[in-house]
Amino acid sequence: MFWNIAYLIISISVLTYLYYLRLFFIGLRNRKESADTFKKKVSVIVAARNEEKNISKLLTSLVNQHYPEHLFEIIIADDGSEDSTASIVEKFAEKWENVKLIKVTNRKEVDSPKKNALSQAIEASSGDIILSTDADCIVGKYWISSIIPNLKNSDMVTGFSRTMIKDWKRSTLLDKFEHFDFVSMFAAAAGAISSGKYFSCSGQNIAYKKKSFLQVGGFEKIKHLISGDDVNLMQLFRKNGMTVSFSFSLHSFVYTVPCTSWSRLLSQRSRWSSNMKWQTSLNPEFFFYLICVFFITILPIVFIFKVWWFALGIILLRTILEIEFLKVAFTVFCEDKKRLLFYPAWLIIQPVYFVLIAFMGIMNFFKWKE
């Protein structure tokens, strides 16, 4: 009985995965890049807590944007930092009139501190467009001007993000895994959005019309969820019939600081994976896809001990198709294709990694910031 059920599950998972992988591939191939010169008043919103090591770099990249200074403001929501984050922001605010600092209140009284911080920053904003990234990110000088045009015909736009790796050959296994995993996740997300499937996005690089945000009720309907200020907000937009697009412009790409340990990476990814259980109501199709990805990653390991040739066949099929898909993704995101040689290591680590982040996500073994 067990093996019959296992065969059924793996068969459904493989067919489903192949369907969506083809969909994502078509989405990347048929991607559209906006060439409009659409300009609106933009409020760049950043929630920060204990980011003294990173906030100066982010603010430097933000104040030097190639965008009319009178058309954008930068609001840093200090979420009860216990270091010098606030004082650093204040120094920037003294020199740059469009830099503002707000002190977040009620942190200990809410389930999702980050959404609380973002909500207070958005309430204090004056822009027509909300553009958000994380405090440990760095953006290019054309970030605003390249991502905003996508909102001319969309309610929300999300973009690519990757970790900063200066020397791939000398990078650690952790650095390579995180970087490779980022590219694979964004490739799927970008392909899905381009195909009209609003599955996933990242708060490291996201923008939306303020009126659309208010129309869906802001974060009110998802404020009880500790994570998901990005993907769950996207699902609210989707459920309200709003449009989402992906920015493929090289200038819109964002860099983020890599995790310094496996425990930090697992904590971050388990926070992201915690959103999975809420997709049953927010986006059942996305939930079904995630379940199938989980099974196609885990079950072949189980089948090796029963029908090894069947398990290896699935792994080989997945490997061939994913590498072809990633070749396209690496071209789209301007990644060095030599890094595709890391694929076998990524594939081997994935089963253990998936089980850990799924368990930690379900059990909420993570926090926004200590």
N, C-alpha and C positions, 0 to 999 in steps of 0.2 A: 504493500500500500504506500509506504513512504517513498519508494523509488518511482512509483507511478505518478505520484503528486509532484515529485521533484522533476521528472521528465516533462510534465505538463507546464510547470512554472518556468523552467529554463527555455522551453520551446516558445512560449508566449513572450518571454523576456527578450529572446534573441530576435524574433520577428519585429517586436515593438522597437527595439534598439536600432535595427537596420532601417526601419521606416523613418525614424527621427534623424538618424545620422545622414540619410539621403536628403532629408528636408533641410538640415543645417548646412549641408554641402551646397545645395541649390541656393540657399539664402546668402551664403558668402559669395558665391559666383555672381549672383544677381544683385549685389549690394548697390545702393545708391548713395552718392555723396552730394550734399547740398553745396551749391556754389552761390547762393543768395548772399546779399549784404544786409540781411535783416538785423536791425539794431533796436534794442529796447533798454530801459533802465534795468540793470542787473544787480541783485543782492547776492553776494558770495557769502554763504553761510558755513561756518565751521564750528563744530562742537569740540572742545578741547578740555582735557583733564590731565594734569601733570605731564605736559609736553614741552618742557623747557629745552630739551635737546633737539626738538624738531621745529617748533613754531617759528623761529626766526627765518629758517630756510623757506618755509611755506610763505610767510608774509613777504619776504623779499621777492619771491616769484610772482606774488599776487599784485604788489604795488607797481611792478614793472610791466604790467599787461599792455599789449598793443590794442587798446580800446579807449575811447574817450573817457577821460577821468571823471567828467561830470555825469557819465552814464553808468557808473558802477560804484558800489560801496562794498566794503569788506567788514563783516560782522563776526567777531570771534566770541562764542558763548563759553565763558570759563565755567566749567562744571565743578566748582569747589576744589580747584587745584591747591595742592599743598606745597608746591614748589614756586618757582619764579615765573611761571607761565603768564600770569596776569600782568606783572610788571614789565615783561618784555613787550607784550601787546600795547601797553600804555605808552611805551617809548616810541613805538611805531605810530601810534595815534597822535602823538605830539608833533610829529613831522609830516604825517599824511592825513589830510582832512577827511578822506573817505574811509579811514580805518576806525572802527568802533569796537569797544569792548563792553559786553554786558555780563553781569554777574548772575548766574543761574540760581534760582531759588527752588525750594521744595524738593531737593534732590533725594532726600531720604524718605520722602512720602510717596514716591512713584515707583511703578514696576519697571519702567524703562527710562533710566536716567538720560540716555542719549536722545531719545525722542522728546523728552521734556526740554532738554537743552536746545534742540533744533526748533521746537515749537516756540519757545520764548524768543529765539533769534529771529524767526520768521515774523512773529508778531511785531517785532521792533523794526522790521525792514520796510523800505519804501519802494523797492523795485517791482517791476512787472514780472520779472523772471527770477526764480530762485535757483541758484547754481551752488552745488555743494561738493565738498571733498573732505578728506580727513586731515587731521592736524599733522600726521606723519607722512604726508604726501608732498610732492613738488610738481608744479605745473609749468608748461612752457609759456613763453610770452604771448603766444597767439591762442591760448586756451579758450578764453572767453569769445574772441572773435570767430573761432573755428567751430565751436560747439553750439552757440546761440542760433545761427541761421537754420539749424535743423528744427527749431521750434516754430518756424513760420507756419508749417502745416502739421505740427504735432503738439500734443499736450505735455509730453515728457520725452526727454532724450537722455540716453545713457551712453557712456563711452568706455574705452579700453583702459586698463590699469595693469601695471606690471612692476615687479620688484627691480631695484637697482642692482645690477651685477656688472662690475667694472672688468673683471677678469674671469671668464667662464672656466678656463682650465684650472685656475687656482681656487675656485670656489668650492665650498664644502658640499657634501651630499645633501644636506638640509637646504642650502641656498639653491642648488640646482633643482631639487624636487619642488620647492615652493614656486620657483619661477616657471618651471615647465607646467605645473598644475594650474597656475594662473592663466597661462596662454590657452590651455585646453578648455578651461571653464569659460573663458571669455569667447572662445571660438564657438562653443555651443550656444552661449547666450546671444551672441551677435547673429549667428545663423538663424536662430529661432525667431528673433525679433524681425529680421529682414524677411522672414517667411510668414509674418503675421501671428507668431506664437509668442506671447509675452510671458516668458518663463522666469527669467532671472536678470538681475542687474547688480551693480555695486554702488554703495554710497560714496565710494572714493571718487566717482566721476558721474554725477547725475544732475540733471536740470529739469525744471518744470515750470509751467505758467502758474503764477501765484493764484490766479482766479480759479484754475483747475484744482489746485491743492485745496482751496477753501470750499470748492463745490463738492468734493468728496468727503468733507468734514475734517480735513487735515489728518492727524494721527489718532483722532478720537476713537475710531472703531478698532484700532490695533494697539492702543496705548498700554494694554495689559500684557502684551507680548514683549519680552525683554529685548528681543532683537527684531530685525526686519524693518528698519526705517527706510530701506530701499526696496527690496523685493516684495514685501507685503504692501507697501505703498503703491508699487506698480500694479499689484493685483486689484487694489481699490480703483485705480484708474481704469483698468481693463473692464472691471465689472460695471463701471459707469459709462462704458462705450467710448472711452477716450483713446486717442491714438498715441503709440509709443514708437520711437525710431532709435536707431543706433548711429553714432557718429564714427565714421571710418576715417576721418581726416587725421593724418599723422600729427598735426599740431594740437589735436584735442586729447592725445594720449597723456596719461598721468603716471608718474613714478611714485612708488611707495617704499618705505623702509622695510627691508626683509626681517623676518622674525629671527631672534637671536638664539632660540632653542626649540627643540621639538615640542616641549611642553607648551610654549607660547603659540606655536603653529596649531597644535591640536586644540588649544583653548579658543583661538580665533575661528578655526574652521567648525568647531562644534557649535559655536555661537551662530554661525551661518546655517549649519545643518539643522539647528533647532527650529528653523522656519518650515522645515519639511512637513512636520506633523500638522501644521496649520493650513497646508495647501489642500487638504481634503475638502475644506469649505471655501477657501479663497480661489483655488484653481485645481480641481480634481484631475484634469488632464496632466498638469505638471507633476502632481503627486504620483500618478500612475507611471509616468516616465521615470521619475526618481527611483521608485520601487524596482522597476525593471533594470535600471542601471546597477542598483545594489545587487540584485540577483545574478546578473550576467558577470559581475565581478567576483562574487563569493561562490556560487554554485559549481563552476568549473573545478574549483579546488576540491570540493566534495566528490565530484564525479571521477576525479583522477583515481580514487581508491575503489571505484566500481567499474567504470568503463573508460579506461585511460585514453583510448583513441578518440572517443566522443568528446571528452573534456579538452584534449589538445586541439581537436578540430575547431571547437568554438573559440579557443584562445587564438589559434592561427588566423581564423576568419576575422576576428575582431582586430588583431594586430595589423593585418594587411589593409583593411578598410580605414582604420583610425590613422594610420601613417599617411595614407593618401589624403585624408581629410585635413590632417595637421600640416601637410605640405602647403595646402592652399592657405590655411590659417597663418602659417609663419610668413607667407608672402604678404598677406593682407596687413599683418601687424608688424611688418618689417623686422622680423626676427631672423637671426642667422640659422639657416637650415642645417648647419652642422650640429646644432643642439638637438636635432631629432635623434641623434645617436643615444641620447639619454632615455629614450622611450622604453627600452627593456627594463631599466632600473625602476622607472616610474610605474610600469605595469606590475612588477614584482612587489613593490611596496604597497600598492593600492589596496589589496584585500585587507591587510591589517589596519591600514590607515582608515579605510571606510568603516570597518567595524567599530573602531575606537571613537571616531567623530560622531557616528550614528548613535552610539550608546551615550556618549557625553552630551550630545545635543538633546536627546530624549529626556535625560535626567537633569538638564539645565546645569551642567557642571562648568559654568563659565560666568563671567561678569563683564560689564561694559568697561569699567576701569576701577581699579582698587581705590 
